Amino acid sequence: MHSSSVPIRQTLEEWKVLAQLGLPIMVAQLAQMANGVVDTMMAGHASARDLAAVGIGTGIWGPVLLFFIGTLSALQPLISGHRGAENYSRIMPVTWQGLYIAVVGAIVMAAILTNVRPIFELLLLDKQTADIAQGYLDALAWGIPAVLLLNSLRGLTDGMGHTRIVMVFSLVSTVLNVPFNYLFIFGFSFGEWHVAAMGGVGCGWATAAANWIAVIGLLIYLNVSREYKAFHLIGDWVKPHWEDIKNILHIGLPIGFAMFIEVSMFCMIALFLSPLGPNAIAGHQIVLNAIALFFMVPLSLGMAITLRISFLIGAEEHFKARLLARSVIFLAAGIACVNAPILFFGREWIAALYTSDNEVQKVAIQLFILGAIFQIADVTQVTMINVLRGYKDTKIPMFIMLFSFWCICLPLGYVLTFKDWLHPPMGASGFWTALIVGLSCAAVLLTVRALRFKPH
């Protein structure tokens, strides 16, 4: 066999591993996304006010939750690295420190969600809608510990290379959320038990209950399964250890901030577009929602890359790690070349799936063209930032995201949308044109850093 064929064979083998890791991650991500979608859709059958309140509530808890999930995602590369180095004695201590972080994070997040009424006042939201939205978030807050505990335990299962486990329990949560929503939104009676119809507030209780059942099921599984029983998750309790906690936060906080920066940017765009009227906002939301679904493929690939590179670094397979880091550029390009034509040529059909309003469709169709254009940049930036996370390099990528999105995209988008300094005002297309620039900047900077990065 020629020596030149060895890297190609190794690359294909690594891609096969990525597919095995990434497919269950993608299903789990879609299942977690579906909870917010299900809440919003089912609340709409209660009333338009309930729909609006749950939509607003989802827009608030989503970015905050992603910050804490991003912080806890440091557990995956750390545990995967210990597995690669066959340093199994370090896996449970790290897992327990992640659980402590999840508990503190749950307390902080619950405190935030139960005290957002001042935001509703700033948005000039009417009292009835604000009451429903706050009630929804108050109920949802009871399930936040379950969500964060599930994601900290995901660090253990994903880090051990078993990505199907969280996929199964995420699907359990989503499937249970549907009947629970129906019962709590519209009320039910069971013998002496009577639960009044709660409308949109019931969505919060339903999601909280579904999340608790999922995490309790996961805990039971981890304590009875043959492989994880050996780790003695509950039996081998580990005290809080500040150095380990600090190490997790050192890696995880920049990831959490980077995720918050990106998601909050899209929320800010929606607020900036409000002077353009409901059609512009609705069109923007349609395209954003559709692209978020397409984004699950490269995001899942990226999470699998983080796991694999951290494992290879732990196993001191530096050549393979570097080979994988370089080769995934071609995988990213391949995904973009599939996503972009679907968004471009299917833009009218996709827009019609969301709305029958012709004016909203026109806005969405125009924005889908720009969304298709930035696919290569978007897929590349999420792939490369996950390569760097595999190397446990998270601080500089966070600043790259902050610079690209908040220093370039938002100011440029505002100018292109409302001012005539560079071009006649472009309306909603201005922000999406700026997204192309901001994402391209992030993609280039992250790619250069990933290709030049040398682990210590």
N, C-alpha and C positions, 0 to 999 in steps of 0.2 A: 504493500500500500504506500502511495506517495505521501511524503510528509505534509504536503499542502492540503491533503484530504482530511488529515486528522482534525484540524480546527473546525472544518465544515461538519464532520461527523459529531464532534463534541457539541457544537452549536445546536445541531438538530436534536441531540439528546437533551440538552438544556431546555430547548423550546418545548419538548414533550413534557418535561417536568413542570414547566410553567403552565401548560394547559391543564395538567392534572391538579395543580394547586389553584389556578385561577378560575376554573369553571364553577366550583362550589362557592368561591368568594363572590362571584358575580350574582349567583342565585341568592345568596345571603344579603347582598347589598340591595338587590331589587326588592326582596321581601321586606327589608327595613324601610325602604322608600315607600313601599305600598301602604304602610300604616297611615302615613300622613294623607296619602291619596284617598284611601278608604274612608278616613274620618271626614275629609272634605266632601266627598261624593255623597255619603250617607246623611251628613248634616243637611245637605241641600234638599233632601226629601222631607225634612222637618219644616224648614222655612228658609226664605232668602236671607233673613237676618241671622239665623243659625249658621248658614253657609258662610256668610261674610265674617262672622265672629270666629269660627273655627279656622277659616283661611288666614285671618290676621294672627290668631294664636299660633298656628303652624309656622307662619313667617317669623315669629319671635323665638319659639323654642328651637327651631331648626338650626340656625347659626350657633346658638349657645351650646346645644348638644354636640355639634360637630367639633367645637373647641375642646370639649372634655374627651370626646372619642379620639380626637387627634392626639391629645396628650397621652391617653392610655395606649395608643398604637405603638408607642416606644417599646412595649413589652414584646411584640412580635419579633423584631430583629434581635433584641437582647436574648430571648429564650432560644430563638433559632440559632444564634451564634453559639450559645452554650451547648446546644445539641450537636452542632457541627464539630465543636471541640471535644465532644463526649464528656463534658463537664456537668454531668447530670445532678450532682449534689447542689448546684447553684440554681437549679430551675425552680424549686418550690420557694426558697427564700425570695427570689425576684417576684414570683407570682403573688406571694403574700403582701409584698410592699405595694404591688399594683392594686390589690384589693383595698388596702388602706387609703391609697390615693382616690380610688373610686368612691369610697364612703365619704371622704371629705368633699370631693367634687359633687356628690349627690346633695349634700347639705347646702353647699354654695349655690348650686343650680336651682334647687327647690326654693331657696330664699329669693333668688332673682325672679323666678316665674310667678311667685305668689305676691310680688310687689311691683307689677308693671303698669298699674293704673295711671301713674303720671305720664307714661308714654302715650296711653290712649287719650289723655287730656291734651297733650301736645298735638296729636293727630286730629283733634276736634271730633272724636268719635262720639256718636250719640250714646246716651246713658244705657239704653237697653242692650245695644250691641256690645258696649264695653263690659256690662255685667256678665253677658254670656261668655265673652272671650276670657275674662278673668276667672269665671267659674270653670271653664274648660282647662285653663292652665293650672288652677288650684287642684283640680282632680288629677290631672296629668302628673303633677309634682309627686304624688304618692307612688308613681311607677318609675320615677327617675332612678332611685337606688337600684332597681332591677335592671334597667337598661345599662347603667354603668358597670354593675357587677358582671353582667353578661359580656360586656366588651373587655373587661379586665380578664375574665376567664378565657375569652377568645385569644388573648395573648398567649395563654398556655397551649390551647389546642392548635391554633394556627402555627405557633412557634414550633410545635412538635410535628408539623407537616400534615396535620389532620384537619384540613379546611372544611371537610364535609360535615363535621359535628355541629359547628355553629350554623351552617346552612340549614340543617334539619330543624334546629330549635328556633331559628329565625322564621322558618316557614310555619312552624307550630304557632308562634305568636301572631303572624299575619292571618292565618286561617281562623284562629279563635277570635280575632278582633272583629270579624264580620258579624257572627251571631251576637257577640257581646254588645257591639254597637247597636244592633237592632233592639236588643232587650232594654238597654239603658236609655237610648234615644226616645223610644216609643212607650216604655214602661212594660211591666209584666206582673202577673200574679201566679204564685205557686203555693197552693194550700193556704196557710196562714200568712205567707210572705207576699207583700204587695210593694212594688217599687213604682213610684210615679214616673211618668214620662219626663225626661230631663232635657230633651232637645240636644243642642250642641254640647252642653255640659256633659251629657252622658258619654260623648266620644272620649273625653278625658278619662273617665272611670273605666271604660271598656279597654282602652289602650293600656292603662295601668295594670288592670287585672290580667290581660293577655301577656304582658311582659313579665309579671311575677310568676305565672305558671311556667313560662319558658325558662326562666333562670332557675327555678326550683327543679324543673325537669333536668336541666343541665347539671346541676349540683348532684342530683341523685345518680345520673349517668356516670359522672366522674368518680363517684365513690363505689360503684359496682362493676364498672367495665374492667376487664382483665388488665389492659394496659395502664390505665390511670389509677387503678386501685393501688398499684405499687408505689405511687407517689404520696399516698396518705394525705390528701388535700386537707381534710379537717383534723385528722389525728396528729399530724406533724405541724402543729401550729408554730408560727415563727413570729417573734416580737417585732414591732416596728424598728427598722434600722435606718438611721438618717442618711448614711452614706449611700445606701442602695436607693433610697427614695430620691435623694438629690441626683443620682445618676440617671434615674428614669425621667425625672423632670427636666434635666439638662438636655436630654434627647427629645422628650415628648412635648414640652411647652412650645418650642419653635414650630413643631408640626401642627399643634393645636392652633397657634396664632396664624400660621400660613393658611390653614383651612378656613379659619374665621375671616381672614382678609379677603379670600376669594369669594366666599358666600356672601359676606356683608357688602361686597362691591356690587353684586347683582341686586341686592335689596336696595342699595343706594340709587342704582340706575332706575329702579321702579319708582322711587320717590321723586327723582329728578324729572321723570317723564310725566308726572301728574298734571303739570300745567298744560300739557298737550291734549288732555281729555281722555275719557274712558276707552276709546277705540285704540289709541296708541298703547295704553297700559295693557289692555287685553291682548293685543297682538304680541307685545313683548313677552307677556306671561306664557302665551301659547308656545312660542318658539323656545323660550327658556325651558319649559317643561319637557318638550320633545327632545331637545338637545341633551338635557340631563339624563334621559333614558339611554340615548346613544352613548353618553359619556361613561356609563357603567362598564362597558367593555374595556376601554383603555384603563379605567380606574382599577378594575379587578386585575388586569394584567400587571399594573404597577404595583399593587399590593403583593402579588405573587413574586414579582421581581425583588421587592424588599426582603421577603422571606428567603428567597433562594440565594441572593448575594450575601446576606448576613450569615447564612449557613455555610457557604463556601469560604467566607473570610474566617469563620470560627474553625473550619476544618483546615485552614491554611492552604486552600486551593486558590491562590491569588491569580494565577493565570486564567483559570476557568471563570473566576468572578469578573476579571477584566474583559475576557472574551464575551461573556454574557452582556456586560454593560454596553459594549460597543455594538453587539449584534441586535439588541432590542430596538435600535433606531429603525432597522428595516421592518421589524414587527409593527412598530408604531406607524410607519408610513403605510404599511399594508392595511391597517385598520382604518386610517384616515381615508385611504383610497376607496374603501367600501362605504364608509359613513357619508362622505361628501356627495357622491352621486345620488344616494338615496334622498338626502335632504334637498338637493338641488332639483332633481327631476320629479321627486314626489311631493314637492312643497305645496302644490294646490290640493292634492288629495289629503295630506296630513292636516293642513289648515281646516279643511272641510270636516274632518273627524272631530275637531274641537268645537267648531261653531258654524252656525248657518248664517251669521251676520256678514253680509258682503263687505261692509266697510272694515270690519275687524280682519276678515280674510285677506283683504288687500294689504293691510299693514303686515300681517304675518307672512304672507308670500314674499314680500320685499325683504323682510328680515331673515327669512330662511336662506335666501341667496347669500347674504353676508355670513350667516351661521355656517353654511357649507364651505365658504372660503377659508374660515379660520380653523377648520378641522385639523389640518396638518400641524399647525402651531399648538392647538389645544392638546391634541393627543401626544405630541412630542414633549410638551412641558410636564404633563402628568407622569409620563414614562420616566423622564430624566430625574424628576424630583424624587421619585421612588427608588431609582438607582442610588441616589445619594443617601436616602434614608437607610438603604441596605448597608451602606458604609458608615452609618450612624452620623452622617454629616447633615445637620438640620438647621444650624443657625444662619449660615450664609444664604442657603436657599430661601429661608423666611424673609430675609432682607431683599432678596431678588424679587420675591412675590410682592412685597410691600412697595418696592420701587416701581415695578411694572404695572401694578393695578391701581395704586392710590396716587402715585406721582405722575404717571403717564396716562393711563386709561381714563380715569375719572375726569381730570382737568381737560384733556383733549376732547373727551366725549361731550362735556358741557359746552365747550367752544363750538364744536361742529354741529351740535344740536340747536343751539339758541343764538349764536353770534355769527357775524359775517366777516370775521377777522381773516379766516383762511379760505372760506368757501361760503356761498349763500347758505343760510340755516337749513340743515338737512332733516330736522325732525328726529323721530326715533332712530332712523338709520345712522345718525351721527354717533350715538353711543355704540352701536354695533360695529361701525367702522373703526372706532377707537379700540374696541375689543380686539380687532384683528391686529392693530399695532401693539397693544399691551401684551397680548398672548404671544405674539411673535418675538417681542423683546424677552419675555420670560423664557420662551423655548430656546432662543439662541444662548442666553446667559447660562441657563441650567445645563444645556448640552455641553458648552465649553467647560464648565466646571466639572461635570460628570466625566468627561473624556480625559481631563487633566488631573483629576483627583487621585492622590496617592494615599492609601491608608497608613496611619502611623504604625 
